[in-house]
């Protein structure tokens, strides 16, 4: 009788531990499951590499994902670029035997 009771208590302890561990893993792995998420709008000068649905990480842990991407510049204007450079009229190339570290030793 006592052995049967110990087996039942051990089984309940195992089930409780598994349930608690599962709950902790769900809380850590699914942000916003039990509390509402907050939406942030972020403005960047260069958003290259950001894709729709990409994870948002904080200290290596997923805290959200990218839901929307918007650019106030149209695609036609985005492909246009102006560039200016000042170049000497008659550049004179020079070549020296010096390497990156200094003069070579023979």
MMTF fields as JSON, N, C-alpha, C and O atoms, coordinates in Angstrom:
{
  "mmtfVersion": "1.0.0",
  "mmtfProducer": "UNKNOWN",
  "numBonds": 423,
  "numAtoms": 424,
  "numGroups": 106,
  "numChains": 1,
  "numModels": 1,
  "chainsPerModel": [1],
  "groupsPerChain": [106],
  "chainIdList": ["A"],
  "bondAtomList": [4, 2, 8, 6, 12, 10, 16, 14, 20, 18, 24, 22, 28, 26, 32, 30, 36, 34, 40, 38, 44, 42, 48, 46, 52, 50, 56, 54, 60, 58, 64, 62, 68, 66, 72, 70, 76, 74, 80, 78, 84, 82, 88, 86, 92, 90, 96, 94, 100, 98, 104, 102, 108, 106, 112, 110, 116, 114, 120, 118, 124, 122, 128, 126, 132, 130, 136, 134, 140, 138, 144, 142, 148, 146, 152, 150, 156, 154, 160, 158, 164, 162, 168, 166, 172, 170, 176, 174, 180, 178, 184, 182, 188, 186, 192, 190, 196, 194, 200, 198, 204, 202, 208, 206, 212, 210, 216, 214, 220, 218, 224, 222, 228, 226, 232, 230, 236, 234, 240, 238, 244, 242, 248, 246, 252, 250, 256, 254, 260, 258, 264, 262, 268, 266, 272, 270, 276, 274, 280, 278, 284, 282, 288, 286, 292, 290, 296, 294, 300, 298, 304, 302, 308, 306, 312, 310, 316, 314, 320, 318, 324, 322, 328, 326, 332, 330, 336, 334, 340, 338, 344, 342, 348, 346, 352, 350, 356, 354, 360, 358, 364, 362, 368, 366, 372, 370, 376, 374, 380, 378, 384, 382, 388, 386, 392, 390, 396, 394, 400, 398, 404, 402, 408, 406, 412, 410, 416, 414, 420, 418],
  "bondOrderList": [1, 1, 1, 1, 1, 1, 1, 1, 1, 1, 1, 1, 1, 1, 1, 1, 1, 1, 1, 1, 1, 1, 1, 1, 1, 1, 1, 1, 1, 1, 1, 1, 1, 1, 1, 1, 1, 1, 1, 1, 1, 1, 1, 1, 1, 1, 1, 1, 1, 1, 1, 1, 1, 1, 1, 1, 1, 1, 1, 1, 1, 1, 1, 1, 1, 1, 1, 1, 1, 1, 1, 1, 1, 1, 1, 1, 1, 1, 1, 1, 1, 1, 1, 1, 1, 1, 1, 1, 1, 1, 1, 1, 1, 1, 1, 1, 1, 1, 1, 1, 1, 1, 1, 1, 1],
  "groupList": [{"groupName": "UNK", "atomNameList": ["N", "CA", "C", "O"], "elementList": ["N", "C", "C", "O"], "formalChargeList": [0, 0, 0, 0], "bondAtomList": [1, 0, 2, 1, 3, 2], "bondOrderList": [1, 1, 2], "singleLetterCode": "X", "chemCompType": "L-PEPTIDE LINKING"}],
  "groupTypeList": [0, 0, 0, 0, 0, 0, 0, 0, 0, 0, 0, 0, 0, 0, 0, 0, 0, 0, 0, 0, 0, 0, 0, 0, 0, 0, 0, 0, 0, 0, 0, 0, 0, 0, 0, 0, 0, 0, 0, 0, 0, 0, 0, 0, 0, 0, 0, 0, 0, 0, 0, 0, 0, 0, 0, 0, 0, 0, 0, 0, 0, 0, 0, 0, 0, 0, 0, 0, 0, 0, 0, 0, 0, 0, 0, 0, 0, 0, 0, 0, 0, 0, 0, 0, 0, 0, 0, 0, 0, 0, 0, 0, 0, 0, 0, 0, 0, 0, 0, 0, 0, 0, 0, 0, 0, 0],
  "groupIdList": [1, 2, 3, 4, 5, 6, 7, 8, 9, 10, 11, 12, 13, 14, 15, 16, 17, 18, 19, 20, 21, 22, 23, 24, 25, 26, 27, 28, 29, 30, 31, 32, 33, 34, 35, 36, 37, 38, 39, 40, 41, 42, 43, 44, 45, 46, 47, 48, 49, 50, 51, 52, 53, 54, 55, 56, 57, 58, 59, 60, 61, 62, 63, 64, 65, 66, 67, 68, 69, 70, 71, 72, 73, 74, 75, 76, 77, 78, 79, 80, 81, 82, 83, 84, 85, 86, 87, 88, 89, 90, 91, 92, 93, 94, 95, 96, 97, 98, 99, 100, 101, 102, 103, 104, 105, 106],
  "secStructList": [7, 2, 2, 2, 2, 2, 2, 2, 2, 2, 2, 2, 2, 2, 2, 2, 2, 2, 2, 2, 2, 2, 2, 2, 2, 2, 2, 2, 2, 1, 6, 6, 1, 1, 1, 7, 7, 7, 7, 7, 7, 7, 7, 7, 1, 7, 7, 6, 6, 7, 7, 6, 6, 7, 3, 3, 3, 3, 6, 6, 3, 3, 3, 3, 3, 7, 7, 7, 7, 7, 7, 1, 1, 7, 2, 2, 2, 2, 6, 7, 7, 7, 7, 7, 7, 7, 7, 7, 6, 6, 7, 7, 7, 7, 7, 7, 1, 7, 7, 1, 1, 1, 1, 7, 7, 7],
  "xCoordList": [0.823, 0.0, 0.87, 0.633, 1.89, 2.787, 3.581, 3.818, 3.994, 4.752, 3.899, 4.392, 2.654, 1.734, 1.558, 1.504, 1.468, 1.298, 2.544, 2.429, 3.725, 4.972, 5.075, 5.567, 4.613, 4.636, 3.719, 4.068, 2.564, 1.619, 2.203, 2.124, 2.784, 3.384, 4.568, 4.754, 5.355, 6.48, 5.966, 6.521, 4.932, 4.332, 3.786, 3.969, 3.108, 2.591, 3.723, 3.606, 4.811, 5.963, 6.563, 6.917, 6.676, 7.22, 6.298, 6.775, 4.997, 4.047, 4.061, 4.004, 4.135, 4.188, 5.463, 5.434, 6.58, 7.858, 7.835, 8.29, 7.31, 7.221, 6.297, 6.603, 5.177, 4.25, 4.895, 4.742, 5.611, 6.28, 7.369, 7.5, 8.145, 9.201, 8.613, 9.15, 7.526, 6.854, 6.334, 6.463, 5.756, 5.268, 6.38, 6.212, 7.511, 8.65, 9.17, 9.475, 9.275, 9.748, 8.789, 9.231, 7.499, 6.524, 6.634, 6.586, 6.779, 6.913, 8.173, 8.148, 9.265, 10.517, 10.535, 11.153, 9.875, 9.956, 8.906, 9.092, 7.826, 6.746, 6.43, 5.553, 7.148, 6.854, 5.456, 5.036, 4.754, 3.429, 2.324, 1.207, 2.62, 1.599, 0.508, -0.678, 0.918, -0.042, -0.212, -1.062, 0.583, 0.428, 0.51, 1.185, -0.165, -0.187, 1.185, 1.955, 1.466, 2.721, 2.593, 1.494, 3.7, 3.754, 4.395, 5.389, 3.837, 4.379, 5.215, 4.78, 6.416, 7.316, 7.548, 7.671, 7.608, 7.985, 9.398, 9.692, 10.27, 11.679, 12.047, 11.717, 12.735, 13.172, 14.686, 15.41, 15.166, 16.591, 17.058, 16.311, 18.296, 18.878, 19.152, 18.954, 19.602, 19.93, 19.333, 19.788, 18.332, 17.662, 18.01, 17.203, 19.2, 19.616, 19.72, 20.259, 19.216, 19.305, 18.119, 17.993, 17.244, 16.06, 14.987, 14.664, 14.443, 13.439, 12.158, 12.172, 11.066, 9.77, 9.754, 10.116, 9.344, 9.295, 10.589, 10.668, 11.62, 12.906, 12.75, 11.982, 13.457, 13.342, 14.019, 15.04, 13.439, 14.034, 14.655, 13.963, 15.957, 16.682, 17.133, 17.485, 17.118, 17.665, 18.522, 18.019, 19.818, 20.784, 20.715, 20.868, 20.484, 20.465, 19.159, 19.057, 18.164, 16.878, 15.809, 15.743, 14.98, 13.933, 12.877, 12.294, 12.639, 11.619, 10.5, 9.553, 10.599, 9.561, 9.993, 10.963, 9.248, 9.611, 9.162, 8.265, 9.802, 9.485, 8.157, 8.016, 7.184, 5.863, 5.598, 4.807, 6.244, 5.952, 7.197, 7.944, 7.42, 8.513, 7.914, 7.073, 8.351, 7.809, 8.924, 9.738, 8.962, 9.934, 9.183, 8.349, 9.462, 8.789, 9.293, 8.704, 10.367, 10.934, 10.394, 10.369, 9.963, 9.45, 10.589, 11.754, 10.256, 11.282, 12.031, 13.228, 11.341, 12.0, 13.059, 14.155, 12.726, 13.689, 14.816, 15.928, 14.538, 15.557, 16.656, 17.789, 16.342, 17.362, 18.229, 19.254, 17.845, 18.639, 19.655, 19.357, 20.849, 21.887, 22.785, 23.063, 23.226, 24.176, 25.502, 25.57, 26.562, 27.89, 28.805, 28.717, 29.668, 30.64, 31.975, 32.045, 33.037, 34.383, 35.329, 35.207, 36.259, 37.291, 38.501, 39.09, 38.864, 39.989, 40.999, 40.627, 42.283, 43.331, 43.294, 42.911, 43.697, 43.646, 44.586, 44.177, 45.82, 46.797, 47.429, 48.517, 46.768, 47.369, 48.623, 48.657, 49.638, 50.889, 51.1, 51.405, 50.939, 51.138, 52.602, 53.487, 52.843, 54.205, 54.271, 53.306, 55.415, 55.63, 56.911, 57.941, 56.855, 58.032, 58.239, 57.279, 59.479, 59.723, 59.349, 59.453, 58.917, 58.552, 57.301, 56.349, 57.326, 56.16, 55.262, 55.438, 54.313, 53.388, 54.085, 53.67, 55.148, 55.851, 57.05, 57.42, 57.65, 58.825, 59.631, 59.13, 60.879, 61.734, 62.115, 62.389, 62.131, 62.501, 63.985, 64.801, 64.334, 65.736, 66.161, 65.474, 67.3, 67.799, 69.017, 69.577],
  "yCoordList": [-1.192, 0.0, 1.26, 2.191, 1.271, 2.419, 2.571, 3.691, 1.448, 1.474, 2.05, 2.835, 1.675, 2.181, 3.692, 4.405, 4.179, 5.618, 6.379, 7.454, 5.844, 6.485, 6.543, 7.526, 5.496, 5.486, 6.568, 7.234, 6.739, 7.764, 9.159, 10.016, 9.39, 10.694, 10.983, 12.119, 9.968, 10.145, 10.479, 11.348, 9.81, 10.097, 11.511, 12.199, 11.953, 13.324, 14.352, 15.396, 14.056, 14.96, 15.069, 16.162, 13.945, 13.951, 14.736, 15.554, 14.503, 15.22, 16.722, 17.527, 17.099, 18.516, 19.165, 20.29, 18.457, 18.985, 19.158, 20.18, 18.171, 18.264, 19.409, 20.139, 19.577, 20.666, 22.026, 22.947, 22.161, 23.43, 23.74, 24.882, 22.737, 22.931, 23.316, 24.19, 22.678, 23.021, 24.453, 25.183, 24.861, 26.232, 27.261, 28.298, 26.985, 27.908, 28.01, 29.107, 26.89, 26.909, 27.659, 28.362, 27.523, 28.259, 29.752, 30.552, 30.138, 31.561, 32.167, 33.305, 31.427, 31.945, 31.916, 32.777, 30.953, 30.786, 31.536, 31.746, 31.943, 32.616, 33.948, 34.021, 35.019, 36.316, 36.789, 36.616, 37.376, 37.905, 36.872, 37.15, 35.683, 34.641, 34.966, 34.763, 35.467, 35.755, 37.241, 37.628, 38.076, 39.518, 40.171, 39.653, 41.293, 41.912, 42.459, 42.926, 42.388, 42.91, 44.399, 44.9, 45.092, 46.514, 46.666, 46.004, 47.527, 47.759, 49.03, 50.067, 48.942, 50.085, 50.408, 49.506, 51.688, 52.141, 52.679, 53.55, 52.159, 52.537, 53.127, 52.564, 54.268, 54.929, 54.8, 55.196, 54.246, 54.021, 54.725, 54.824, 55.216, 55.802, 54.732, 54.957, 53.579, 52.491, 51.207, 50.7, 50.697, 49.483, 48.29, 47.373, 48.298, 47.185, 45.91, 45.929, 44.834, 43.55, 43.222, 42.083, 44.182, 43.897, 43.327, 43.915, 42.19, 41.525, 41.346, 41.291, 41.259, 41.045, 39.697, 38.681, 39.677, 38.442, 38.097, 37.073, 38.944, 38.677, 38.8, 39.642, 37.984, 38.079, 39.335, 39.777, 39.897, 41.025, 40.445, 39.825, 40.646, 40.04, 41.098, 42.215, 40.742, 41.567, 40.649, 39.719, 40.917, 40.093, 38.636, 37.72, 38.427, 37.086, 36.338, 35.182, 36.965, 36.309, 36.968, 38.195, 36.18, 36.716, 37.415, 36.825, 38.69, 39.446, 39.899, 40.548, 39.566, 39.957, 39.655, 38.933, 40.227, 40.041, 41.257, 41.994, 41.452, 42.571, 42.263, 41.232, 43.164, 42.934, 43.766, 43.359, 44.933, 45.817, 46.604, 47.031, 46.796, 47.632, 48.708, 48.422, 49.946, 51.048, 52.03, 52.334, 52.524, 53.535, 54.741, 54.592, 55.937, 57.129, 57.529, 58.397, 56.909, 57.209, 56.19, 54.993, 56.662, 55.738, 54.925, 55.307, 53.811, 52.952, 53.666, 53.443, 54.521, 55.238, 56.192, 56.293, 56.887, 57.817, 57.083, 57.6, 55.892, 55.141, 54.648, 54.452, 54.443, 53.946, 55.056, 54.777, 56.307, 57.433, 57.825, 57.833, 58.146, 58.571, 59.586, 59.49, 60.545, 61.529, 61.31, 60.98, 61.502, 61.32, 62.378, 62.699, 62.914, 63.91, 63.595, 63.178, 63.801, 63.555, 64.581, 64.936, 65.053, 65.965, 65.14, 64.429, 65.244, 64.476, 65.456, 66.44, 65.185, 66.047, 65.989, 64.975, 67.093, 67.156, 66.147, 65.412, 66.094, 65.188, 64.339, 64.652, 63.305, 62.468, 61.786, 61.324, 61.728, 61.09, 59.868, 59.998, 58.694, 57.489, 57.305, 57.573, 56.854, 56.581, 55.162, 54.644, 54.548, 53.195, 53.198, 53.689, 52.662, 52.578, 51.128, 50.358, 50.741, 49.353, 49.076, 47.937, 50.09, 49.893, 49.025, 49.192, 48.111, 47.27, 47.903, 49.064, 47.136, 47.637, 47.843, 48.69, 47.072, 47.16, 48.095, 48.713, 48.207, 49.055, 48.607, 47.892, 49.028, 48.671, 47.198, 46.681, 46.519, 45.102, 44.922, 45.748, 43.848, 43.521, 42.405, 41.392, 42.6, 41.567, 40.915, 40.022],
  "zCoordList": [0.0, 0.0, 0.0, -0.769, 0.884, 0.958, -0.338, -0.792, -0.937, -2.189, -3.318, -4.128, -3.376, -4.405, -4.267, -5.269, -3.034, -2.793, -3.234, -3.823, -2.963, -3.384, -4.909, -5.462, -5.584, -7.047, -7.616, -8.591, -7.013, -7.472, -7.24, -8.12, -6.068, -5.782, -6.709, -7.144, -7.007, -7.935, -9.332, -10.004, -9.766, -11.075, -11.15, -12.155, -10.078, -10.037, -10.059, -10.7, -9.361, -9.367, -10.768, -11.21, -11.463, -12.828, -13.757, -14.543, -13.682, -14.532, -14.252, -15.181, -12.981, -12.619, -13.141, -13.639, -13.027, -13.517, -15.03, -15.545, -15.745, -17.209, -17.617, -18.561, -16.923, -17.239, -16.974, -17.776, -15.863, -15.554, -16.573, -17.014, -16.948, -17.943, -19.299, -19.98, -19.691, -20.948, -20.907, -21.89, -19.798, -19.657, -19.757, -20.399, -19.129, -19.192, -20.619, -21.087, -21.314, -22.701, -23.619, -24.528, -23.397, -24.208, -23.932, -24.866, -22.68, -22.347, -22.947, -23.416, -22.939, -23.485, -25.01, -25.636, -25.606, -27.052, -27.845, -29.043, -27.234, -27.959, -27.297, -26.437, -27.697, -27.093, -27.492, -28.636, -26.554, -26.833, -26.812, -27.248, -26.313, -26.29, -25.263, -25.522, -24.106, -23.047, -22.772, -21.969, -23.427, -23.263, -24.633, -25.523, -24.818, -26.143, -26.537, -25.697, -27.836, -28.36, -28.643, -28.881, -28.615, -28.921, -30.292, -30.59, -31.123, -32.456, -32.448, -31.947, -33.005, -33.108, -34.573, -35.401, -34.891, -36.226, -36.141, -35.323, -36.989, -36.955, -38.305, -39.349, -38.28, -39.502, -39.603, -38.689, -40.716, -40.918, -42.18, -43.154, -42.165, -43.368, -44.412, -45.606, -43.969, -44.879, -44.313, -43.288, -44.977, -44.504, -45.377, -45.53, -45.945, -46.8, -45.967, -44.861, -46.487, -45.803, -44.922, -44.472, -44.66, -43.847, -44.765, -45.797, -44.385, -45.204, -44.406, -43.177, -45.125, -44.507, -43.797, -44.391, -42.546, -41.769, -41.062, -40.384, -41.21, -40.557, -39.042, -38.574, -38.273, -36.817, -36.282, -36.807, -35.237, -34.526, -33.262, -32.454, -33.091, -31.981, -30.985, -31.365, -29.73, -28.663, -27.81, -27.18, -27.794, -27.066, -27.521, -26.713, -28.818, -29.372, -29.203, -29.614, -28.613, -28.382, -29.236, -29.304, -29.881, -30.745, -29.907, -28.997, -30.23, -29.507, -30.433, -29.99, -31.705, -32.652, -34.066, -34.298, -35.024, -36.42, -37.222, -36.812, -38.368, -39.25, -39.937, -40.596, -39.78, -40.353, -41.594, -42.445, -41.723, -42.834, -43.192, -42.312, -44.481, -44.963, -45.856, -46.709, -45.656, -46.432, -46.724, -45.852, -47.95, -48.33, -48.872, -49.764, -48.351, -48.867, -50.255, -50.899, -50.717, -52.032, -53.031, -52.747, -54.2, -55.215, -55.81, -55.7, -56.436, -57.033, -58.151, -58.333, -58.904, -59.991, -59.445, -59.995, -58.363, -57.764, -57.058, -56.953, -56.58, -55.848, -56.774, -56.334, -58.053, -58.978, -59.538, -60.16, -59.334, -59.822, -58.761, -57.567, -59.214, -58.276, -58.959, -60.154, -58.192, -58.703, -58.018, -56.833, -58.795, -58.244, -58.821, -60.007, -58.01, -58.465, -57.828, -56.672, -58.597, -58.084, -58.68, -59.852, -57.89, -58.37, -58.783, -57.969, -60.061, -60.594, -61.164, -61.802, -60.932, -61.478, -62.996, -63.58, -63.635, -65.097, -65.735, -66.634, -65.297, -65.89, -64.787, -64.304, -64.407, -63.364, -63.893, -65.033, -63.064, -63.451, -62.565, -61.38, -63.139, -62.335, -61.982, -62.794, -60.785, -60.344, -59.816, -59.252, -60.007, -59.5, -58.692, -59.155, -57.503, -56.643, -56.25, -56.202, -55.967, -55.568, -54.121, -53.667, -53.392, -51.989, -51.897, -52.66, -50.96, -50.732, -49.679, -49.311, -49.206, -48.199, -46.862, -46.071, -46.602, -45.324, -45.414, -44.416, -46.565, -46.729, -47.923, -48.791, -47.968, -49.097, -49.008, -47.925, -50.173, -50.147, -49.874, -50.283, -49.188, -48.908, -49.843, -49.972, -50.496, -51.417, -50.87, -51.506]
}
